[in-house]
Amino acid sequence: INVDIPLDMLVCVTGVSGSGKSTLIHDCIYAGLKKQSGDWQGHVGAFQKIEGGQHIDEVILVDQSPIGRTPRSNPVTYIKVYDAIRETFANTREAQSHGFDPSHFSFNVPGGRCEVCQGDGTVTVEMQFLADVELVCEECKGTRFKQQVLDVRYRGKNIHDVLNMTIREAITFFRDITKIVNKLRVMDEVGLGYLRLGQSATTLSGGEAQRVKLAAHLAKRAGARTLYIFDEPTTGLHFDDINKLLAAFRALIDAGGSLLVIEHNLDVIKTADYVIDLGPEGGDAGGHVVAMGTPEEIMKVKASHTGRYLREYLER
């Protein structure tokens, strides 16, 4: 098959399960482009050639894999806003009188962290014949920091209080510090305002992790000549969150990026600039291009399941 993928717009790849969407996007296009740039050592799908790679500088897969595999990872460290929060506390008069620098407000390095639990907030007790038990650290009571560090307050809150704030609460709390508010506001705009700043990355769902990554790319305010690939980013989202996601997509495109999205959600498909519909069925009956074009053009193709569902959806 031959597939044309226009740049500088939102392109949806659709089709029934097993129609070849992931094979085309992950194995051929993503891995193939990475291989062309010398940045890929893994498996690459079978294809004759990819043309046009010179028109993009970078290809980024924004998938639902975790943003961190340990409880120490959290949203604010991932989007690089924790550094600014630590600097804010280090600049207080009380911190300076104790000789504290930004590193004292990190639970990842010695200095201000509780050394009994080494900044974990919990202590693991090994049981001889049972599974190990995690208990709240008796020294720091789960706050992760030494008492001297917790005594340092910014606008009445210590670092533990701030990490327990939701993103929306933190936007109001840090309203006078632009570099913190700007990055947190991006998180809120992609529908993650309810997350706590210090929430462990291991507690985030796949969809939440994907949107944290999306927020990180939006916060960089880069994206020119970048191809972003998303794999079903609407999974588990409320329709209001889908609207926020679509607004974030448009922001990436306005910054010069191109989006290639595997999607089943008709709210996203109907707003796409271009659709590549694979099928006509799954498995051995899949792997063919059923239709390519705008959503309006897809709806006119009788063999397209996506086109039929779009027609029925828009006629309601």
C-alpha positions in Angstrom: 0.0 0.0 0.0 1.0 3.6 -0.5 0.0 6.2 2.1 0.4 10.0 2.0 0.6 11.8 5.3 0.2 15.6 5.0 2.3 17.7 7.5 1.2 20.8 9.5 -2.2 19.4 10.3 -4.1 16.8 12.4 -4.1 13.4 10.6 -6.2 10.5 12.0 -5.5 6.9 11.2 -8.7 4.9 11.6 -10.1 1.4 11.1 -11.4 -1.6 13.0 -9.2 -3.4 15.5 -6.6 -5.5 13.7 -6.8 -3.4 10.5 -3.0 -2.6 10.7 -3.0 0.9 12.3 -0.3 0.1 14.9 1.8 -1.8 12.5 1.8 1.1 10.0 2.3 3.9 12.5 4.6 2.3 15.2 6.6 -0.3 13.2 6.8 1.4 9.8 6.5 5.2 10.1 7.9 5.8 13.6 10.6 3.2 13.7 11.4 3.9 10.0 11.9 7.6 10.5 13.9 7.0 13.6 16.1 4.5 11.7 16.6 7.1 9.0 17.9 9.6 11.5 20.2 6.9 13.1 18.3 7.0 16.4 16.8 3.5 16.4 18.2 0.1 17.1 15.0 -2.0 17.5 12.7 -3.8 15.1 11.5 -1.9 11.9 8.4 -3.1 10.0 8.6 -4.1 6.3 8.3 -1.4 3.7 10.0 -0.3 0.5 10.7 3.3 1.3 9.7 6.4 3.3 9.9 9.7 1.5 9.7 13.2 3.0 11.7 12.6 6.2 13.8 15.7 5.4 10.7 17.9 6.0 10.7 17.0 9.8 13.5 17.5 12.3 12.1 15.2 15.0 9.5 12.5 15.5 8.0 12.0 18.9 5.8 9.1 20.1 3.5 10.4 22.9 2.2 7.0 24.2 0.6 5.8 27.4 3.7 4.3 29.0 4.4 5.6 32.5 6.3 8.9 33.0 8.3 7.2 35.7 8.6 3.8 37.3 9.3 4.8 40.9 7.3 6.6 43.5 9.9 9.4 43.3 8.7 10.5 39.9 5.8 12.9 39.8 4.1 15.4 37.4 6.1 18.5 38.5 9.5 16.8 38.1 8.5 15.6 34.6 7.4 19.0 33.3 10.5 20.7 34.9 8.6 23.0 37.2 9.9 21.6 40.5 13.2 23.4 40.1 11.4 26.7 40.1 9.4 25.8 43.2 12.5 24.7 45.1 14.2 28.0 44.1 11.2 29.9 45.5 11.6 28.3 48.9 15.3 28.7 48.9 14.9 32.4 48.3 12.9 32.9 51.5 14.5 34.7 54.3 14.2 31.7 56.7 15.9 29.3 54.2 18.8 31.7 53.6 19.3 32.2 57.4 19.7 28.4 57.7 22.0 28.3 54.6 19.5 26.2 52.6 19.8 26.1 48.8 17.3 24.6 46.3 18.7 21.1 46.7 17.6 21.1 50.4 14.0 21.1 49.1 14.4 17.9 47.0 13.6 14.5 48.4 16.0 12.8 45.9 19.4 13.9 47.3 20.9 14.1 50.8 20.6 17.5 52.5 17.0 18.3 53.3 15.4 14.9 52.9 14.7 12.6 55.8 17.6 10.2 55.9 15.7 7.5 57.8 13.6 6.8 54.8 15.9 8.6 52.3 13.1 10.7 51.0 10.6 7.9 50.3 8.2 8.7 53.1 7.9 5.0 53.9 10.1 2.3 55.3 10.1 -1.2 54.1 10.1 -3.9 56.7 11.3 -7.3 55.5 9.1 -10.2 56.8 10.7 -13.6 57.0 7.9 -15.7 55.7 5.5 -13.1 54.3 5.6 -10.3 51.8 7.5 -7.2 52.8 5.5 -4.5 54.5 5.7 -0.7 53.8 5.2 1.5 56.8 5.0 5.3 57.1 8.4 6.6 58.2 8.2 7.4 62.0 10.8 10.1 61.7 9.2 12.4 59.0 5.6 11.0 59.3 5.6 10.5 55.5 6.5 14.1 54.7 9.9 13.0 53.2 11.8 16.0 54.6 13.7 17.0 57.8 11.9 19.1 60.3 14.2 22.1 59.7 13.2 22.1 56.0 9.5 21.8 56.8 9.8 24.8 59.1 10.6 27.0 56.1 7.4 28.5 54.7 6.4 30.4 51.7 3.1 32.3 52.1 2.3 30.1 55.1 2.9 26.8 53.3 5.9 24.4 53.6 7.3 22.3 50.8 5.2 19.2 51.8 2.0 21.3 51.8 2.8 22.6 48.3 3.4 19.1 47.0 0.0 18.1 48.3 -1.7 20.9 46.4 -3.7 20.2 43.2 -2.4 21.9 40.1 -5.3 24.3 40.1 -4.6 25.2 43.7 -1.0 25.7 42.9 -1.8 28.1 40.0 -3.6 30.4 42.5 -0.9 30.0 45.2 2.0 30.8 42.9 0.1 33.5 40.9 3.0 36.0 41.2 5.6 33.6 39.8 5.2 33.5 36.0 7.6 30.7 35.2 5.7 28.4 37.6 2.2 29.4 36.7 2.8 29.1 32.9 3.8 25.5 33.1 1.1 24.5 35.6 -1.5 26.3 33.5 -0.6 24.0 30.5 -1.3 21.0 32.7 -4.6 22.4 33.6 -5.4 23.2 30.0 -5.0 19.5 29.0 -7.5 18.5 31.8 -5.0 17.5 34.6 -5.8 20.3 37.1 -7.0 17.8 39.6 -3.6 16.0 40.0 -1.5 16.8 43.1 1.9 18.2 42.3 3.7 15.5 44.2 1.4 12.6 43.1 3.5 9.5 42.4 3.9 8.7 38.7 3.0 5.1 39.5 -0.5 6.1 40.4 -1.3 7.8 37.1 -3.4 6.1 34.5 -2.0 5.6 30.9 -4.2 8.4 29.7 -3.0 10.8 32.4 0.6 9.9 31.7 0.1 10.6 28.0 -1.4 14.0 28.8 1.4 14.9 31.2 3.8 14.2 28.2 1.6 16.3 26.0 1.7 19.2 28.5 5.5 18.9 28.7 5.8 19.4 24.9 3.3 22.3 25.0 5.3 23.9 27.9 8.5 23.9 25.8 6.7 26.1 23.2 8.7 24.3 20.5 7.4 21.9 17.9 8.3 23.5 14.5 9.0 20.6 12.0 8.2 18.0 14.7 5.9 15.0 14.0 3.9 14.0 17.1 2.4 10.5 17.1 -0.4 9.7 19.5 -2.0 6.3 20.0 -5.7 6.5 21.1 -5.2 9.6 23.4 -8.9 9.8 24.2 -9.0 6.4 26.0 -11.0 6.9 29.2 -11.6 10.6 28.7 -14.8 12.5 29.5 -16.1 14.5 26.5 -15.1 17.8 28.1 -11.5 16.5 28.5 -11.6 15.5 24.8 -12.4 19.2 23.9 -9.3 20.3 26.0 -7.2 17.6 24.2 -8.3 18.9 20.8 -7.4 22.5 21.9 -3.9 21.2 22.9 -3.5 19.5 19.5 -4.3 22.8 17.8 -1.7 24.6 19.9 0.9 22.0 18.8 0.0 22.6 15.1 0.0 26.4 15.6 3.6 26.0 16.9 4.6 24.4 13.6 4.1 20.7 14.6 2.3 17.9 12.7 0.1 15.3 14.4 -0.5 11.7 13.4 -3.1 10.1 15.7 -4.5 6.6 15.9 -8.1 7.1 17.0 -11.5 5.5 17.2 -13.3 8.4 18.8 -15.6 10.1 16.3 -15.4 13.5 18.1 -11.7 13.6 17.2 -12.1 12.0 13.7 -14.7 14.5 12.6 -12.4 17.4 13.5 -9.3 15.9 11.7 -7.9 17.7 8.7 -7.2 14.4 7.0 -8.1 10.8 7.6 -6.4 7.5 6.6 -8.9 4.7 7.0 -7.5 1.1 7.0 -9.3 -2.2 6.7 -11.7 -3.1 5.4 -11.8 -5.7 8.3 -9.3 -7.0 10.8 -6.6 -9.6 10.6 -6.0 -11.2 7.2 -8.9 -9.1 5.8 -7.1 -5.9 6.9 -4.0 -4.0 5.9 -5.5 -2.1 3.0 -6.2 1.6 2.5 -10.0 1.8 2.3 -10.1 5.6 2.0 -7.9 8.8 2.4 -9.1 12.4 2.5 -11.1 14.8 4.6 -13.8 13.4 7.0 -16.4 14.6 4.5 -14.7 12.6 1.7 -14.4 9.5 4.0 -18.1 9.6 4.6 -18.8 9.2 0.9 -16.9 5.9 0.7 -19.4 3.0 1.1 -16.7 0.4 2.0 -15.5 2.5 4.9 -16.8 1.5 8.4 -15.4 4.8 9.7 -17.3 6.7 7.0 -20.6 4.9 7.9 -20.2 5.6 11.6 -19.4 9.2 10.9 -22.5 9.6 8.8 -24.7 8.0 11.5 -23.0 10.1 14.2 -23.5 13.4 12.4 -27.1 12.6 11.5 -28.2 12.2 15.1 
